[in-house]
Amino acid sequence: MSDTDATNAETVGSIPDDAVATSSGSDGSSSRLDLGSGGPDVAEQYPLQVEGLRKTFGGITAVDDASFRVEQGSLTGLIGPNGAGKSTTFNLITGMLQPDSGTVTFDGEDITGRKPHAIANKGLVRTFQIARELQDMTVLENLMLAPKGQQGETLWRSVTPGFRDDVIEQEEELLERVWNVLEFFDIDHIAEEYAGNLSGGQRKLLEMARALLTDPDMLLLDEPFAGVNPSLEKRLLEHIHELREQGYTFLLVEHDMDLIMENCERVIVLHQGRVLTEGSPEEIQANEEVIEAYLGGNV
Amino acid sequence: MSVREDLADRVPGGDAGFIVAVLLGVYAAYVLAGVALGYSIRGQLNSVAVLTFYIGVFAMLALALNLHWGYTGLFNIGIVGFMAVGIYVMALVSKPPAGTGAAQIGGLGLPLVVGIVAGMAAAALLGALVALPALRLRADYLAIVTIAMSEIVRFTFLSGTLEEFQLFGQQVGFGGGSGVILNFTDPMEAFFRFFGLWDSYLGIVTAFEVIIPNNPKPVVDGLVYGVVLLGFVAVLYWLLKRTGESPFGRVLKAIREDEDVANSLGKDTNRFKIKAFMLGCALMGLVGILWLMTSGSVTPNFFRPRVTFFVWIALIIGGSGSNTGSVLGGAVFAALLFQGPRYVKNLVDTVIPNADAPSSFGPAVAPLFSNFDPSPLFFYTIDSIRQLQLVFMGLVLIWLMHNRPEGMLGHRKETAAGIPLTSSRAKGTAHADGGERGGTDE
């Protein structure tokens, strides 16, 4: 825990000024991108803990007794060959699928089998393997959707005169936050564009920006670099590192071994639904079992 | 960017101005056609009143359906069912108790307003009942459930079991196949009496005798009721515009686009869907009430599924997803597809009163080939215009799907936010700091 604090302190000045300057203003002590209230709880060293997770589809066991945990403030990679159960694990953690057995604990609370929106509201937010932007909504609308605790999401408040004034006021604050995030990701020039018109890479940026605006503690990124060109991949990685230094925790599903090895501190290897091994990139690279799994041998 | 969109931008008053302009255009076309063909003033005013009535009800229904389909992506093809529940429950609550009125079946004898609210509430509850199981399934199932529901509702009101029953010690009922006589106070009278304006209203009616010497009241009633309906359209438009331009509307739009995404961003999508569905159903119930409460009686077979599909056509013409488009679609559908052909038939009947229409297709076509006389076919067509109307609607629908699937105003920017979302950062900042543009909620 103290390690991450130290990292935070060291990197105070590292974020480009123009990214945050417009919003935080007087509050120079915070290095976090100003996304509104709060930040990740540093109370737990391992905010996400998965125990004995199991899921079968008919006769196929997609996830078979998988157990791992993710360290607070880390960038952890979840790798494995095709069909290893990575996406299924993600869906089980985020409530899109119900596990047959096992538990998922987040921030000390058992969230196994909870509804996706409840899990997202606890601060565990995911992105999708194929970017799922809301096509017929503009980039701004996409982003305005994300923040939690919007009064105007209660129908009568949005409609009733008098109460609507508060809603409008909150909308103005939200728009400020949205602009900060747009500028952070350098996509403010496409703010009014319909999301369906964006390029693949811009969609990935939009999706990550949207996830960030929910003010999460931990982000689950499902292959954020799939179909992204090398220069944008570099940019995305920079953003992820920047955010991690600010205290966000990342769990990253990725195919690309090199990318994981260069960027993650911890790597979890899934194979045939089980956790094959877990460790630092160096340890993983030296592990015979992992190499065999990737080369298709039977372990 | 089409010509139409540019047109909408150029009309003063924005969306509302555009709606008014289209309405004026429609009325002008009706009146001019009437004048050219020598319609009487009474006939003119009557046709305007009827036209206004249908513009009003279809605009409101399209608005309510737009909340379901255009905003939330809920495939509701049971609109008539909610309309039926609205008017039937309203009748049950507001009809005078048995024995006091001329009709045999009584009601609870409560004021009209209570009846209207009860009718809307019942429609909303039925909506919740239908939605709860269906929303958990894939979207298409809601369509199946709603159309089945609307038929169940119709057959329930047709059934002898509910023809008469006891409720709160009163003998009430839905009248089965022969329907319910709506023997409550004339809604127009109740409306004007509420504001203490009944006598002045009767004065206005008398003043109309200058134009229509013979019994002007039905004509004036029709015109004024049309105006009242347009007032309701305005209120619904305002309500749904506010609903759409809010964080609530934004979540609805997100559900339409991709429900999983909305869910993974922490929105309890089922709750949003049920709320939106219930609101739309309540409004459909209200339209059912407004459509039928001045008609004297109501029978279950009015509520056949075709009315539902009329509303869908109206929404598709206007452009789903746009409230302005919904009103326009309702108006254009009512004027051109629903009322238009009948108006043409009436006009032709007036101009050529004693034309003999052939009784079947054979005699209608034969002269065309034997001596190139198209008139029998023409009269035959005019005579069958009510049946042909459905063919026209089908053709228009096919044409729209091919050439303009987004409708007149679909895919227009109706931003789902309480404030304008502009691309200029500077504007937004100035706004937040200065707080000058407080009245952006309209």
HADDOCK unambig.tbl for C-alpha pairs under 7 A between the chains (distance, minus, plus):
assign (segid A and resid 116 and name CA) (segid B and resid 263 and name CA) 5.91 0.50 0.50
assign (segid A and resid 116 and name CA) (segid B and resid 264 and name CA) 5.56 0.50 0.50
assign (segid A and resid 116 and name CA) (segid B and resid 266 and name CA) 6.97 0.50 0.50
assign (segid A and resid 117 and name CA) (segid B and resid 263 and name CA) 4.87 0.50 0.50
assign (segid A and resid 117 and name CA) (segid B and resid 264 and name CA) 5.50 0.50 0.50
assign (segid A and resid 117 and name CA) (segid B and resid 265 and name CA) 6.44 0.50 0.50
assign (segid A and resid 117 and name CA) (segid B and resid 266 and name CA) 3.73 0.50 0.50
assign (segid A and resid 117 and name CA) (segid B and resid 267 and name CA) 5.33 0.50 0.50
assign (segid A and resid 117 and name CA) (segid B and resid 268 and name CA) 5.64 0.50 0.50
assign (segid A and resid 118 and name CA) (segid B and resid 266 and name CA) 6.17 0.50 0.50
assign (segid A and resid 120 and name CA) (segid B and resid 264 and name CA) 5.89 0.50 0.50
assign (segid A and resid 120 and name CA) (segid B and resid 265 and name CA) 5.88 0.50 0.50
assign (segid A and resid 120 and name CA) (segid B and resid 266 and name CA) 4.69 0.50 0.50
assign (segid A and resid 121 and name CA) (segid B and resid 266 and name CA) 5.03 0.50 0.50
assign (segid A and resid 125 and name CA) (segid B and resid 264 and name CA) 6.68 0.50 0.50
assign (segid A and resid 125 and name CA) (segid B and resid 265 and name CA) 6.85 0.50 0.50
assign (segid A and resid 126 and name CA) (segid B and resid 264 and name CA) 6.72 0.50 0.50
assign (segid A and resid 132 and name CA) (segid B and resid 261 and name CA) 6.98 0.50 0.50
assign (segid A and resid 134 and name CA) (segid B and resid 254 and name CA) 6.35 0.50 0.50
assign (segid A and resid 134 and name CA) (segid B and resid 257 and name CA) 5.34 0.50 0.50
assign (segid A and resid 134 and name CA) (segid B and resid 258 and name CA) 6.45 0.50 0.50
assign (segid A and resid 135 and name CA) (segid B and resid 257 and name CA) 6.71 0.50 0.50
assign (segid A and resid 140 and name CA) (segid B and resid 421 and name CA) 6.86 0.50 0.50
assign (segid A and resid 141 and name CA) (segid B and resid 416 and name CA) 6.67 0.50 0.50
assign (segid A and resid 145 and name CA) (segid B and resid 250 and name CA) 6.29 0.50 0.50
assign (segid A and resid 145 and name CA) (segid B and resid 251 and name CA) 6.55 0.50 0.50
assign (segid A and resid 146 and name CA) (segid B and resid 265 and name CA) 5.95 0.50 0.50
assign (segid A and resid 152 and name CA) (segid B and resid 246 and name CA) 6.14 0.50 0.50
assign (segid A and resid 152 and name CA) (segid B and resid 247 and name CA) 4.93 0.50 0.50
assign (segid A and resid 152 and name CA) (segid B and resid 248 and name CA) 5.87 0.50 0.50
assign (segid A and resid 153 and name CA) (segid B and resid 247 and name CA) 4.96 0.50 0.50
assign (segid A and resid 153 and name CA) (segid B and resid 248 and name CA) 4.08 0.50 0.50
assign (segid A and resid 154 and name CA) (segid B and resid 248 and name CA) 6.35 0.50 0.50
assign (segid A and resid 155 and name CA) (segid B and resid 248 and name CA) 5.95 0.50 0.50
assign (segid A and resid 158 and name CA) (segid B and resid 242 and name CA) 6.91 0.50 0.50
assign (segid A and resid 158 and name CA) (segid B and resid 243 and name CA) 6.50 0.50 0.50
assign (segid A and resid 158 and name CA) (segid B and resid 246 and name CA) 6.00 0.50 0.50
assign (segid A and resid 159 and name CA) (segid B and resid 239 and name CA) 6.78 0.50 0.50
assign (segid A and resid 159 and name CA) (segid B and resid 242 and name CA) 5.74 0.50 0.50
assign (segid A and resid 159 and name CA) (segid B and resid 243 and name CA) 6.09 0.50 0.50
assign (segid A and resid 168 and name CA) (segid B and resid 418 and name CA) 5.53 0.50 0.50
assign (segid A and resid 168 and name CA) (segid B and resid 419 and name CA) 6.56 0.50 0.50
assign (segid A and resid 171 and name CA) (segid B and resid 418 and name CA) 6.44 0.50 0.50
assign (segid A and resid 171 and name CA) (segid B and resid 419 and name CA) 6.78 0.50 0.50
assign (segid A and resid 172 and name CA) (segid B and resid 432 and name CA) 6.23 0.50 0.50
assign (segid A and resid 191 and name CA) (segid B and resid 423 and name CA) 5.90 0.50 0.50
assign (segid A and resid 192 and name CA) (segid B and resid 422 and name CA) 6.92 0.50 0.50
assign (segid A and resid 192 and name CA) (segid B and resid 423 and name CA) 5.71 0.50 0.50
assign (segid A and resid 211 and name CA) (segid B and resid 265 and name CA) 6.91 0.50 0.50
assign (segid A and resid 214 and name CA) (segid B and resid 265 and name CA) 6.67 0.50 0.50
